[in-house]
Amino acid sequence: MAVGELLPKIFEGPVGPEATVIDCIAAGAIDLWSPVVLVAPGTGEDLARVNTTTTLNDTAVYGVVVGPVRASGKAADVAGDKVNVCINGRCKVKVNLAHPVGTYVGCSATAGRAEKNGTTPPPVGAVLGKLLAASGAAADIVPMVVSLG
């Protein structure tokens, strides 16, 4: 069981009134608690969509998908599904590696996961936020503060 699943105050979606959640259109299937980036709009659409990335420290990082939970267990099953994205505040995130509490994370090279931004300062705009609990292994779901910067 992931560390974040043991914390009773971390629920589906954002936690606390300080979280800012916006609705976005998914560019494809997206797991819950995945970091996402902005991608080009679909045909006939004006606004950008969100999708996972395999680019480490992607500077297009936009937030973390926090819902809805579909029957498949994913937030989005196909392109065009609407998802909620936490762009500021507390939520859960799926990590790629074990990390101590307080670690700054960004996009991982593994799609749908966050990881430490390396030992050197990350590129401007690549930081997604800070972990509020330690993670023990890959695929743990832990609470974090989304604070893009």
N, C-alpha and C positions, 0 to 999 in steps of 0.2 A: 504494500500500500504506500502511496506517495505521501511525502511529508505534508503537503498542502491538504490532503484528504483527511488528515487527522485534526485539522484546525476547525473547530465548529463554527467560527465566525466568518469563514471564507465560503461564500455561497456561490451558486450559479450567478453569472453576471457580475456587475460591479459590487463592491462592498463599500458602504458608507456614502454619505451624501456628496462627498468631494469628488467622486468619480464622474468623469464626463464620458458618456457613451453616445456614439452616433451610429446611425444605420448606414450600411454600405452594401453594394452589390458584389458578390463573390465572383471571381473569374474562373473558379473551378471548385472541386471538392476541398474543403478545409476542415481540419480537426479543431475541436474546441480547445481553447487556451493556446492557440498558435500565434506567434508574432506574424504580422502581415506587412506588406509593402503596397504602395500605390502602383497600379499598372494602368495601361491605356484603357479608355472607355470601350465598351462594346459597340457594335454597329448601331448607329442611330441614337447613341447615348451622349450626353454632354459631360457627365462627370466621370472621374476615374473610378475604377474598380479596385478591390483588394485581392491579394493572393499571397501565398507563402513564397519563400525564396530559398535558394541554395547558395546565395552569395554571403560569405562571412562578412560581418560588419556592414551590411547593406545600408547605405545612407538614405535610401528611400523608405526606411522603416516608418510605419505609421501608427502602430498600436498592437493590441492583443485582442483576438476574437473571443468574446465572452458569451455568445449565444446567437440564436436560440439553440436548444438541444433538439435535434431531429430524431426520428425513430431509429436512424442508423447510428446514433451516438455522435455524429458529426455536427458541426455548425452549418455547413453547406455541403450538399451532396453533388450539385452540378452548378455550372456557370449560370448566373442569373438569380441564384438564391440570395435572399437578403440576410445579412449578418449584422450583429451588433459588435462594434469595435470600441474598446476602452482606449481613449487617447490621453487620458490624464486621471490619475488616482489609483486606488488599490484594486487588484484583481489577481487571478491565478495565471501562471504561465507554465508551459511544458519546457523543461530544460534538456540540454543535450549531454551534460556531464555533471559530476558531483561538484558543488560549489558551496563555499561558506556563506553564512548570513552577511548581508551588506555588499555582496558582489554586484558590480555594475555589469549588466548584460546587454547584448544586442542580438542581431540575427546570427544564427548558426549556419554552417555549411550543410546541415541536415534540415530539409524542409520542415517547417512547422515547429521548430525548436529554437530556444534562446541559449546563449552561452556567453561566458566571460569574453570581454573584448580584447583579450591578449595582455601581454606584459607591457606593451608600449601604449601611449595614448591612442585611442581609436580615432578614426577620421571624424571630423565635425559632422554631427547629425547621425552618427551610427549608434549612439547609446539609447537603448529602449527604456531602461530604468534600473532600479536596485532591488535585489531579493530581500524579502523580509524574514526568510527562514532558510536554513541550509538545505541543500539537496544532497541525497546520498548516492544517486546513480542517474544514468541516462533515462529519460522518459518520466522522471519524477515531475509532479505537478506541485508547484510551490507558490506561496503568495508573493507579490511584488508590488512596488509602487511604479507605475508608468510615469515617466518624467522624461520626455523626449529632449535630447540635447546633444 
